[in-house]
Amino acid sequence: MLTIFCGSRRFCDGVSRRDFLTIGGLSFGIGGMSMSSILRAQELAPSQPERSNKHKGLINVFLAGGPPHQDMWDIKSEAPSEIRGEFLPIATNVAGIQIGEVFPQIAARMDKAAIIRSIVGCKDRHESFQCFTGWLPTDLNTVGGRPSIGSAVAKIRGPVDPSVPSYGGLANPTQHRPWSDPGNPGFLGAAYAPFKPDGPGMENMTLQGITLERLKNRREVLSAIDTMRRDLDVTGAMEGMDAFGQKALDVLTSSKLLDALDLSKEDPETLARYGDGKPYKYQYDGAPTCNDHLLLARRLIEAGARVVSLSYGRWDSHGQNFDLVRDHGGKLDQCLSALIDDLEQRDMLDDVTVIVWGEFGRTPKINANAGRDHWSQVNSALLVGGGMRTGQVIGETNRLGEYAAERPVDVQEVIATLYHNMGIDVASMTLEDPTGRPQFLVDQPPVAELI
C-alpha cells in the first residue's frame, strides 16, 4: 500500500523514512524494482512513435476458466439434447447471425462486433498466458519468456501521457493465481510490467487503507495525497529524489490517473448502465464479475493507457454450467453492451479494440453434473471496434461443436490482429531479447477477414 508518514520519524509500519517510500508493489529507493527504476528503464529504451495522431487502445477481457462456446456464441440447436444444452439461439441485428439467448443486448449490437467460432491452437491450461501473448509459458523461458501484448505495445509505442501507465491490469486476486495474472513483460523486464491498481499483492493505489472501491470519496483521497506531498516537501525528501523518482511519484499521485480510477466522477446513469455485477456468484477460486472493471478500462484508455487487461468471472463450469452462464452471461451482456455504447458515444469505437475470450472451450457433451469439461480443440472469441470489419462470423464448428469444420483460426492470428489494430506490423516488428536476438511478436498474420 501507499505508506504515508504518520508524524514521527518512522512510517506506520515501523520502517525508517530514509529506507523507502512504498506504493504497493512499486517502490522508491531501496528494496526491489522501484517505480523510478521502471521509469528510468523506459526513458532509456527507444520507442516507436505513433503513425498518426490517434490513440489506439485495447481492452482484453479474459473469461477465466474456459467459457462454453456452444452456450454463448455458437449455439447448436439441432444437436442431440446431451450436446445442445438448455439455451436457445436468438437473432441479432445482423441477418443470419444468431447467438445465445442470455445475450440480448449484445445481439442488438452485433453489427459492431465480430465472432470467431473456430479458434485453434489453445492448450488445456488454466491460465491467461496464451490470451495475452499468443504463446505458451515455455516459449523463450530461458531468457524470461514471451512478453504480453500490453508490455510489447508499451515498449514499442511508449506512453501517450507520461503520468498514465501505458499498460494496466484490472484483476481482483484469485485463489487460482494464474486467473488474476494480467500479463507479464517476459524478456522485456519489469520496466514493462502492467500497472495494477488494487488487490492484495497488487495494492499500487491503496492510500492509507483506502481501496479502489473507496476512491469514490474524492475529498478523502485528495486530502491523503496533499498530506503526503506536504510531508515530503517539509522533510526535504522530494529534493532528495532524482528526476525519475519525482516523475514516478507524479505518476502514482497523478490527478489524471486518479481521476480515471475514481468512478464517483462518472455520470450515475453511466454507472447504472454498466452495473456492478453483484451479487458475485460461482466465484470459488476465480474472479468476481466486476462489471465496473469494464468501465474502469474505458476510463484508463481515455486517460492515456494503451492496453488494459482484466479477468471477468470464473467460467470453469464442470458443474451447474447453465446456471453459471445465466448468471455470468447476463452480467457480461449488460456491461459489454454498455462499453460498446460508451466507446461509440465518445467516438472511440474505431480506435479501441475489445476482445472477450477465455483459454479454451468446453466439451460438447454435458456431464452428469450438468456441466461441461475442458475442450481445447476449439475456442471462440467476440471482438468489438478497433476499425475491424464487424457484423460477421468467422469460422464454423461441426454440428456437435467439436472441432473447426471451416476456417480454423490460430490463436496467434487473433493476437496478430490485436497488434495490427494497434498500428503494429507483426510481419516486420521485432523485439530484441536479452541475448541480442530479434524476436517476432507472433508467427502468424492477422485474421484477414477482420482487417
KOLROGU-923731 format. One record per residue (C-alpha): residue in one letter; chain; z, x, y. Coordinates in pm, 1 decimal, m for minus. Layout:
residues N
A;A;Z;X;Y
...
This chain:
residues 451
M;A;0.0;0.0;0.0
L;A;m20.6;98.6;363.7
T;A;306.5;281.0;426.2
I;A;430.0;219.3;781.7
F;A;709.2;426.9;937.6
C;A;1044.7;247.8;930.4
G;A;1220.7;410.0;1224.9
S;A;1387.2;707.4;1053.6
R;A;1249.3;1047.4;971.2
R;A;1127.9;925.4;631.3
F;A;898.7;649.4;511.2
C;A;1020.1;328.6;347.9
D;A;953.1;478.4;5.6
G;A;1150.9;795.0;88.2
V;A;856.2;1027.2;142.1
S;A;851.8;1251.5;448.2
R;A;606.3;1155.5;719.6
R;A;474.4;1512.1;710.0
D;A;359.3;1471.4;349.0
F;A;107.3;1193.6;375.8
L;A;14.9;858.5;512.5
T;A;m89.0;644.4;218.4
I;A;m305.6;337.8;228.7
G;A;m320.1;215.4;m130.1
G;A;m528.3;445.5;m347.4
L;A;m672.2;608.2;m33.4
S;A;m454.1;858.5;144.0
F;A;m444.9;1100.9;431.9
G;A;m322.0;1452.5;382.0
I;A;m197.3;1590.6;52.5
G;A;m187.8;1414.8;m279.2
G;A;m514.0;1308.7;m441.9
M;A;m854.7;1235.8;m298.0
S;A;m794.1;1135.1;60.7
M;A;m995.2;891.3;267.3
S;A;m1054.4;1170.8;516.9
S;A;m1191.3;1385.1;233.0
I;A;m1415.5;1099.0;130.3
L;A;m1548.3;1064.9;483.1
R;A;m1590.9;1440.2;513.7
A;A;m1796.5;1444.4;194.7
Q;A;m2007.1;1156.2;320.9
E;A;m2061.0;1333.8;653.7
L;A;m2189.1;1644.6;478.3
A;A;m2412.9;1452.1;240.9
P;A;m2761.1;1373.2;372.3
S;A;m2860.0;1009.2;368.1
Q;A;m3195.5;836.6;378.0
P;A;m3245.1;629.2;692.1
E;A;m3335.0;260.4;679.6
R;A;m3706.9;194.0;664.1
S;A;m3662.6;m94.6;903.5
N;A;m3401.7;m229.5;1138.2
K;A;m3296.4;m488.8;882.6
H;A;m2972.7;m452.3;694.7
K;A;m3035.8;m515.7;326.7
G;A;m2740.7;m630.3;118.4
L;A;m2646.5;m700.5;m243.1
I;A;m2374.2;m923.6;m387.9
N;A;m2331.7;m854.2;m759.8
V;A;m2131.7;m1137.2;m920.8
F;A;m2010.1;m1024.8;m1263.2
L;A;m1923.0;m1308.7;m1503.1
A;A;m1687.9;m1102.5;m1715.9
G;A;m1671.3;m1174.5;m2085.9
G;A;m2029.1;m1281.2;m2153.7
P;A;m2134.2;m1625.0;m2025.4
P;A;m2309.1;m1859.2;m2274.2
H;A;m2676.0;m1861.9;m2173.2
Q;A;m2751.4;m2178.3;m2374.8
D;A;m2484.3;m2377.8;m2188.7
M;A;m2588.1;m2265.6;m1840.2
W;A;m2946.0;m2161.3;m1761.5
D;A;m3119.2;m2206.5;m2098.2
I;A;m3020.0;m2545.3;m2244.2
K;A;m3156.8;m2604.7;m2595.4
S;A;m3152.0;m2983.8;m2605.8
E;A;m3384.4;m3005.9;m2903.5
A;A;m3191.7;m2762.2;m3123.7
P;A;m2963.3;m2884.5;m3405.0
S;A;m2619.0;m3007.8;m3298.5
E;A;m2444.4;m2693.4;m3423.7
I;A;m2660.1;m2497.0;m3177.4
R;A;m2719.8;m2714.1;m2873.0
G;A;m2359.3;m2795.9;m2788.1
E;A;m2231.3;m3064.1;m2553.0
F;A;m2433.5;m3013.7;m2236.4
L;A;m2748.5;m3190.8;m2129.4
P;A;m3018.9;m3038.6;m1910.1
I;A;m3066.0;m3168.3;m1557.2
A;A;m3373.8;m3148.1;m1338.3
T;A;m3378.2;m2909.1;m1044.0
N;A;m3567.5;m2936.6;m716.0
V;A;m3843.8;m2726.6;m874.5
A;A;m4069.8;m2926.7;m1102.4
G;A;m4039.5;m2824.7;m1466.1
I;A;m3718.6;m2622.4;m1433.5
Q;A;m3401.2;m2758.9;m1591.3
I;A;m3051.0;m2607.5;m1607.8
G;A;m2712.3;m2714.1;m1742.5
E;A;m2553.9;m3034.1;m1618.3
V;A;m2246.2;m2859.3;m1474.7
F;A;m2461.9;m2702.8;m1200.2
P;A;m2595.2;m2997.0;m995.5
Q;A;m2560.7;m2819.0;m659.1
I;A;m2743.6;m2509.0;m778.7
A;A;m3008.6;m2738.6;m929.0
A;A;m3062.9;m2881.5;m580.3
R;A;m3127.7;m2527.0;m450.2
M;A;m3338.4;m2394.1;m737.1
D;A;m3626.1;m2321.6;m500.6
K;A;m3411.0;m2041.4;m356.2
A;A;m3320.1;m1894.8;m696.2
A;A;m3488.7;m1740.8;m998.4
I;A;m3366.8;m1739.9;m1357.3
I;A;m3430.4;m1467.1;m1611.4
R;A;m3375.3;m1608.8;m1961.2
S;A;m3485.9;m1310.4;m2167.0
I;A;m3282.9;m1001.7;m2071.9
V;A;m3268.8;m743.0;m2349.7
G;A;m3107.5;m402.6;m2392.0
C;A;m2748.7;m518.4;m2336.5
K;A;m2475.9;m382.8;m2562.8
D;A;m2182.8;m562.4;m2721.4
R;A;m1932.3;m400.4;m2490.4
H;A;m1677.3;m587.2;m2278.8
E;A;m1732.7;m400.1;m1953.6
S;A;m1923.7;m427.0;m1627.1
F;A;m2089.4;m86.3;m1654.1
Q;A;m2440.8;m198.1;m1751.8
C;A;m2445.2;m477.1;m1493.4
F;A;m2358.3;m227.4;m1220.7
T;A;m2566.9;72.3;m1334.4
G;A;m2822.7;m30.2;m1597.1
W;A;m2687.9;247.2;m1820.1
L;A;m2413.6;298.9;m2079.5
P;A;m2091.0;488.7;m2000.3
T;A;m2203.8;764.2;m2237.7
D;A;m2512.4;844.4;m2030.0
L;A;m2464.9;1178.1;m1846.6
N;A;m2091.8;1156.4;m1915.1
T;A;m2067.6;1534.9;m1936.5
V;A;m2147.0;1555.8;m1563.3
G;A;m1949.9;1249.3;m1452.9
G;A;m2166.2;961.8;m1571.9
R;A;m2424.8;744.6;m1400.8
P;A;m2333.6;605.5;m1057.1
S;A;m2319.2;233.4;m996.5
I;A;m2581.4;80.7;m770.8
G;A;m2326.8;46.7;m489.2
S;A;m2244.4;417.3;m498.9
A;A;m2610.7;517.3;m517.6
V;A;m2701.5;294.5;m223.2
A;A;m2408.6;432.5;m21.1
K;A;m2530.4;785.9;m90.6
I;A;m2897.5;715.7;m20.0
R;A;m2861.6;487.0;280.2
G;A;m2532.0;587.8;437.3
P;A;m2318.8;344.5;638.3
V;A;m2454.5;61.8;850.7
D;A;m2138.4;78.2;1061.0
P;A;m1905.1;381.6;1049.6
S;A;m1599.3;156.5;1047.2
V;A;m1712.6;m54.8;749.5
P;A;m1737.8;95.6;397.6
S;A;m2090.1;72.8;253.1
Y;A;m1966.7;m33.0;m89.6
G;A;m1691.4;m285.9;m153.7
G;A;m1536.1;m414.7;m474.7
L;A;m1360.9;m751.1;m485.9
A;A;m1195.2;m781.9;m824.9
N;A;m848.2;m910.6;m895.5
P;A;m670.4;m688.6;m1150.3
T;A;m722.4;m793.6;m1511.2
Q;A;m528.0;m713.3;m1827.3
H;A;m855.8;m601.3;m1980.7
R;A;m917.8;m339.4;m1715.8
P;A;m1298.1;m298.0;m1757.3
W;A;m1341.1;m658.6;m1640.2
S;A;m1197.3;m571.9;m1298.4
D;A;m1389.2;m247.0;m1264.0
P;A;m1605.4;m292.2;m950.8
G;A;m1823.6;3.7;m1041.3
N;A;m1775.8;377.3;m1015.3
P;A;m1950.3;664.7;m842.5
G;A;m2023.8;864.8;m1157.3
F;A;m2158.5;1213.2;m1089.7
L;A;m2175.6;1140.2;m714.4
G;A;m1799.2;1183.3;m694.4
A;A;m1511.1;999.5;m531.9
A;A;m1674.6;1006.5;m188.6
Y;A;m1893.9;717.3;m303.4
A;A;m1635.1;509.9;m487.2
P;A;m1608.5;142.7;m386.8
F;A;m1359.1;34.5;m125.0
K;A;m1120.5;m210.6;m297.5
P;A;m926.9;m429.2;m53.0
D;A;m649.5;m563.4;m275.3
G;A;m469.7;m572.9;m607.9
P;A;m215.3;m357.9;m797.6
G;A;m350.7;m7.3;m812.4
M;A;m606.3;m111.9;m552.2
E;A;m384.9;m200.9;m255.0
N;A;m602.0;m28.4;3.3
M;A;m548.6;m300.1;259.7
T;A;m189.8;m409.2;189.0
L;A;17.6;m382.5;506.3
Q;A;396.5;m383.6;455.1
G;A;364.2;m629.3;169.3
I;A;100.5;m839.0;347.2
T;A;m155.7;m904.7;74.1
L;A;m512.4;m1023.3;118.4
E;A;m405.5;m1387.6;97.8
R;A;m153.3;m1334.9;376.3
L;A;m416.0;m1184.4;606.5
K;A;m459.3;m1539.5;731.6
N;A;m165.0;m1470.9;959.6
R;A;m370.1;m1276.8;1211.8
R;A;m84.0;m1215.1;1451.5
E;A;133.1;m1054.1;1183.4
V;A;m146.9;m823.5;1071.7
L;A;m234.3;m705.7;1421.5
S;A;131.4;m651.4;1500.3
A;A;169.7;m427.3;1194.1
I;A;m139.0;m226.4;1290.1
D;A;m32.9;m188.0;1652.6
T;A;312.7;m71.0;1543.0
M;A;158.6;186.8;1311.1
R;A;m75.6;320.0;1579.4
R;A;205.8;346.8;1834.7
D;A;428.3;530.2;1587.5
L;A;153.7;776.6;1508.1
D;A;89.3;839.5;1875.4
V;A;457.8;883.8;1966.3
T;A;525.0;1131.6;1688.4
G;A;207.3;1326.2;1755.9
A;A;73.9;1261.6;1407.2
M;A;m250.9;1128.3;1545.7
E;A;m309.3;1451.6;1735.9
G;A;m245.4;1647.1;1419.3
M;A;m517.4;1473.4;1222.6
D;A;m863.2;1619.9;1220.1
A;A;m1158.4;1413.0;1332.1
F;A;m1223.3;1288.4;981.5
G;A;m864.2;1177.3;937.0
Q;A;m879.9;978.9;1259.3
K;A;m1209.4;828.7;1151.2
A;A;m1058.1;730.4;816.7
L;A;m768.1;563.6;993.9
D;A;m1014.4;380.3;1216.2
V;A;m1197.4;252.9;907.1
L;A;m885.4;117.8;745.3
T;A;m748.2;m34.9;1063.2
S;A;m1085.1;m137.5;1199.6
S;A;m1076.6;m477.2;1360.9
K;A;m1428.6;m533.7;1227.5
L;A;m1322.2;m464.8;870.7
L;A;m1001.8;m664.1;901.4
D;A;m1189.9;m948.6;1065.5
A;A;m1424.9;m959.4;766.4
L;A;m1127.1;m983.3;531.2
D;A;m946.3;m1242.3;743.3
L;A;m1052.1;m1584.3;612.8
S;A;m847.3;m1758.9;879.9
K;A;m1132.1;m1673.4;1116.7
E;A;m1373.1;m1889.9;916.8
D;A;m1454.4;m2248.0;1008.6
P;A;m1232.7;m2476.3;794.8
E;A;m1543.2;m2667.5;690.3
T;A;m1696.7;m2347.3;553.4
L;A;m1378.6;m2269.3;361.1
A;A;m1381.5;m2619.1;217.0
R;A;m1743.4;m2584.9;105.6
Y;A;m1662.5;m2271.7;m94.0
G;A;m1329.6;m2399.7;m225.7
D;A;m1063.0;m2169.8;m367.5
G;A;m1138.3;m2203.2;m739.8
K;A;m787.7;m2323.3;m818.4
P;A;m621.7;m2406.5;m1046.6
Y;A;m708.4;m2091.8;m1237.6
K;A;m766.9;m2187.6;m1599.5
Y;A;m878.2;m1998.3;m1911.5
Q;A;m795.7;m1673.0;m1736.0
Y;A;m598.1;m1499.3;m2013.7
D;A;m676.1;m1126.4;m1979.2
G;A;m962.9;m1176.9;m1733.9
A;A;m1028.5;m1251.2;m1369.1
P;A;m942.6;m1574.3;m1189.9
T;A;m1212.3;m1798.2;m1047.5
C;A;m1171.1;m1681.2;m687.7
N;A;m1432.5;m1888.0;m503.7
D;A;m1330.2;m1732.1;m175.2
H;A;m1437.6;m1389.5;m302.7
L;A;m1798.7;m1500.5;m262.2
L;A;m1719.1;m1589.6;97.1
L;A;m1545.9;m1254.0;148.8
A;A;m1852.1;m1082.5;3.5
R;A;m2075.7;m1253.8;258.5
R;A;m1837.5;m1160.9;539.3
L;A;m1831.4;m795.4;428.6
I;A;m2211.1;m778.7;408.3
E;A;m2236.6;m938.2;751.2
A;A;m1988.0;m682.8;888.4
G;A;m2194.7;m390.5;758.5
A;A;m2129.2;m339.8;386.8
R;A;m2442.8;m281.2;182.9
V;A;m2319.8;m369.1;m165.8
V;A;m2028.3;m586.5;m274.6
S;A;m1941.6;m639.8;m639.2
L;A;m1694.5;m892.7;m774.6
S;A;m1564.9;m1026.8;m1104.1
Y;A;m1561.4;m1404.6;m1133.5
G;A;m1374.0;m1580.4;m1413.8
R;A;m1323.5;m1497.3;m1779.4
W;A;m1617.6;m1614.8;m1991.5
D;A;m1523.5;m1475.4;m2334.2
S;A;m1542.3;m1818.3;m2495.6
H;A;m1462.5;m1760.3;m2864.6
G;A;m1279.7;m2093.8;m2843.6
Q;A;m1296.7;m2400.3;m2616.2
N;A;m1636.8;m2286.0;m2491.6
F;A;m1739.0;m2620.6;m2346.3
D;A;m1410.1;m2686.8;m2168.9
L;A;m1429.0;m2337.4;m2019.7
V;A;m1787.4;m2382.8;m1898.8
R;A;m1699.2;m2718.1;m1741.1
D;A;m1414.1;m2551.5;m1552.0
H;A;m1572.6;m2217.3;m1459.9
G;A;m1923.4;m2357.0;m1423.1
G;A;m1821.3;m2637.9;m1190.0
K;A;m1633.5;m2396.0;m966.2
L;A;m1918.8;m2147.1;m968.6
D;A;m2158.6;m2429.0;m881.4
Q;A;m1952.6;m2502.7;m571.1
C;A;m1907.2;m2151.4;m433.6
L;A;m2251.2;m2017.3;m523.3
S;A;m2429.7;m2311.7;m363.3
A;A;m2208.9;m2266.4;m55.8
L;A;m2306.2;m1898.6;m45.3
I;A;m2676.4;m1984.4;m65.9
D;A;m2643.1;m2228.5;224.4
D;A;m2430.9;m1982.3;418.7
L;A;m2683.9;m1699.4;386.7
E;A;m2970.7;m1929.2;480.6
Q;A;m2793.3;m2068.3;787.3
R;A;m2718.6;m1713.8;905.3
D;A;m3078.6;m1601.1;848.2
M;A;m2954.5;m1353.2;585.8
L;A;m3106.3;m1501.3;271.3
D;A;m3422.4;m1290.2;269.3
D;A;m3223.0;m971.6;325.0
V;A;m2931.3;m1030.3;86.2
T;A;m2977.4;m1042.9;m289.6
V;A;m2723.9;m1229.7;m502.5
I;A;m2719.9;m1177.1;m877.1
V;A;m2496.7;m1368.7;m1118.5
W;A;m2470.3;m1239.9;m1476.0
G;A;m2244.3;m1103.7;m1747.8
E;A;m2252.5;m827.7;m2005.9
F;A;m2428.7;m1029.4;m2280.3
G;A;m2496.0;m1382.4;m2405.4
R;A;m2318.9;m1593.3;m2670.2
T;A;m2404.5;m1688.1;m3025.5
P;A;m2642.9;m1979.6;m3073.6
K;A;m2422.8;m2124.6;m3348.2
I;A;m2096.6;m2287.5;m3241.0
N;A;m1796.6;m2157.3;m3435.7
A;A;m1508.1;m2350.9;m3593.6
N;A;m1304.1;m2323.6;m3271.3
A;A;m1570.0;m2495.9;m3059.6
G;A;m1656.0;m2152.6;m2925.2
R;A;m1941.9;m1908.6;m2915.4
D;A;m1908.0;m1543.4;m3009.4
H;A;m2071.2;m1226.6;m2875.6
W;A;m2451.3;m1215.0;m2877.5
S;A;m2610.7;m905.6;m2727.9
Q;A;m2961.7;m981.5;m2849.8
V;A;m3038.2;m1174.5;m2532.9
N;A;m2881.3;m1227.2;m2192.4
S;A;m2963.6;m1424.0;m1877.9
A;A;m2921.1;m1395.8;m1502.8
L;A;m2953.5;m1606.0;m1190.0
L;A;m3088.8;m1429.8;m880.5
V;A;m3099.3;m1560.4;m524.4
G;A;m3256.5;m1446.1;m197.8
G;A;m3348.9;m1085.4;m133.1
G;A;m3705.4;m1169.6;m34.2
M;A;m3787.3;m1235.5;m400.4
R;A;m4034.2;m1488.8;m535.5
T;A;m3787.9;m1760.6;m624.9
G;A;m3823.6;m2111.0;m768.1
Q;A;m3925.1;m1976.2;m1107.6
V;A;m3802.9;m1896.8;m1457.9
I;A;m3893.3;m1563.0;m1613.6
G;A;m3897.2;m1522.2;m1988.6
E;A;m3815.7;m1758.3;m2268.8
T;A;m3598.6;m1755.7;m2578.9
N;A;m3690.5;m1913.2;m2910.0
R;A;m3594.1;m2271.7;m2998.7
L;A;m3241.3;m2171.6;m3100.0
G;A;m3177.9;m1929.2;m2811.5
E;A;m3150.4;m1635.0;m3049.8
Y;A;m3389.4;m1381.3;m2902.8
A;A;m3650.6;m1328.0;m2631.5
A;A;m3964.9;m1501.4;m2755.5
E;A;m4161.4;m1443.6;m2435.6
R;A;m4148.2;m1171.2;m2166.7
P;A;m3842.0;m967.1;m2266.2
V;A;m3689.2;m814.3;m1952.7
D;A;m3497.1;m490.3;m1996.1
V;A;m3159.1;m476.6;m1822.3
Q;A;m3283.5;m171.2;m1630.9
E;A;m3572.1;m375.8;m1491.1
V;A;m3312.9;m605.4;m1336.9
I;A;m3124.3;m313.9;m1181.1
A;A;m3453.9;m167.3;m1060.0
T;A;m3527.9;m498.0;m887.7
L;A;m3195.0;m481.4;m706.4
Y;A;m3276.9;m130.6;m585.2
H;A;m3622.0;m248.5;m476.5
N;A;m3466.3;m529.8;m274.7
M;A;m3250.1;m268.4;m100.2
G;A;m3567.4;m83.7;2.9
I;A;m3529.2;195.4;m253.1
D;A;m3827.1;302.7;m465.1
V;A;m3699.0;375.9;m815.1
A;A;m4025.9;546.9;m907.4
S;A;m3966.6;827.2;m659.1
M;A;m3598.2;829.2;m560.9
T;A;m3371.8;1072.3;m743.8
L;A;m3012.1;1185.0;m704.5
E;A;m2905.0;1539.9;m778.6
D;A;m2636.3;1571.6;m1045.7
P;A;m2369.2;1846.2;m1035.2
T;A;m2593.7;2082.7;m1230.7
G;A;m2864.0;2052.8;m965.4
R;A;m3095.9;1843.6;m1178.1
P;A;m3264.0;1541.0;m1016.0
Q;A;m3184.4;1213.7;m1192.3
F;A;m3384.8;895.3;m1154.1
L;A;m3183.1;583.8;m1076.6
V;A;m3324.8;395.0;m1376.1
D;A;m3606.5;443.5;m1626.4
Q;A;m3772.5;103.5;m1580.3
P;A;m3971.6;m54.1;m1294.4
P;A;m3864.3;m368.6;m1107.8
V;A;m3937.6;m711.5;m1251.0
A;A;m4296.2;m757.2;m1132.5
E;A;m4271.7;m1135.1;m1126.1
L;A;m3995.8;m1122.1;m864.3
I;A;m4134.8;m877.3;m609.5
